[in-house]
Amino acid sequence: MVQAVEKISDIERRVKVTVPIAPLQNEITDRFKQIMKTARVQGFRPGKVPLNVVERQYGGDVKSEIYAKAIEQKFGEFIQANNLRVAGMPDIQHEPLEKVTKDFEFTATFEVFPEFKLEDVKKLKLAKPDVTITKQNIEKTIEVIRKQRATFKIVDRAAKLDDKVNVQLQSYIDGKIAESTGKEPFEIILGDATRIKTFDEQICGLKKDDGKEFELKYPKDYETEQLADKTVKYVVKVLDVFESELPKIDAEFAKSLGVESGDVKQLNDEINKSLSEEIERRIKQNLKEQIFKGLLDAHKFDLPKSLINAEINRLAQLTYQNMKQNGAEDKDIKLNPAMFEDRAKQMSKTRIIISKIVEQNKLEASADQIKGKVEEFASNYDDVDQAVKWFYEDQKRLEEPRALATEDNVVDWVLKSCKLESKKVSFDDALAGKF
């Protein structure tokens, strides 16, 4: 028997269900008979243990097992009969099952997916980035490639931007050593955009065997968390200075970049095509982010805590794995669940909204679309065919390609209905993700 469902909140429910034990007695007896065939009890030969002895020794475990399955079945029947979409695992309370002698009740407290109305996507206002690739952009890209392929020769002069320097370095934060190269040389290309500009400025002007101590204040939003908003003291000694020599832009250079004809004009065309594809990919990603943010802002509903907690655990696990792969030690990895809470809420809410859009508009990814995503992933591997085969060997591996292909369907569906305005964005800003 099922009592009325108690509504605790918009997404929390509680129900009491009675489990009759009479229909379970035959199953319990059958289980005892199975145990009798293999039970080892002192004073009896295997297979000759009396039923009452088996019941006395194994009764509690057997009843707990079968009654637990009955609870699971009853709860499943209740969910199906009431057409409920349960989020996460229910909290089920009951008396100790091994002591049950008559029909018993269990109380299930659980969360359901929120009920909400989809807002009209026609109200969404999106800005589509309009990016023009110029001759100067192509030339700048070629210059970057030249610098990546530069050779270096040792020189006897002060270091300047674009030089390579070998240094010995120690850094200190709050008086404690944070990093040290020891006696080994540390290689730096002066002017590298991935490093804080003021560091390289301190090195410029130093010659071989010159030493220098200086302090740098890192900005609050610096990408390396350990350095953000910190004042760092550096002790640097220059070991050698190297001058860069860039390759000429000629047929040999073009061939080294895959242009078999060696035609420099064709090289420019290929780079233009590659940049266009990259810009198009970034525009598509930016539109997707705008759409998802618009959908999040347009919908208000409570989120099941079970979904948030599951997402927090997933994000923490991914972060842990990434840190381990980058050489971090277990003792140095401190992950507070609060670090992931906001992102987990955002991702959980996005999935709920996307799921409803997909369901109502039949936007599930087709087999061909999933295959397209798989082939896109596989193109990053040397053996593309083997990579595709690997994905299809386990259906779980297709979950990410399926989800991304479905998201593409949602994006395309929204773009057909929403208000889309053009927005001029420079090439450099587009590459930097500044839309």
ABEGO torsion letter per residue (X at the ends): XBBBBBBABAABBBBBBBBBAAAAAAAAAAAAAAAAAABBBBGBBBGABBAAAAAAAAAAAAAAAAAAAAAAAAAAAAAAAAGBBBBEBBBBBBBBAAABABBBBBBBBBBBBBBBBBBBAAABBBBBBBBBBBAAAAAAAAAAAAAAABBBBBBBBBBBBGBBBBBBBBBBBGGBBABBAEABBBBBBBGBAABBAAAAAAABGBBBGBBBBBBBBBBAABABAAABGBBBBBBBBBABBBBBBBBBBBAAAAAAAGBAAGBAAAAAAAAAAAAAAAAAAAAAAAAAAAAAAAAAAABBBBBBAAAAAAAAAAAAAAAAAAAAAAGBBAAABBBBAAAAAAAAAAAAAAAAAAAAAAAAAGABBBAAAAAAAAAAAAAABABAAAAAAAAAABAAAAAAAAAAAAAAAAAAAAAAABBBBBBBBBAAAAAAGBX
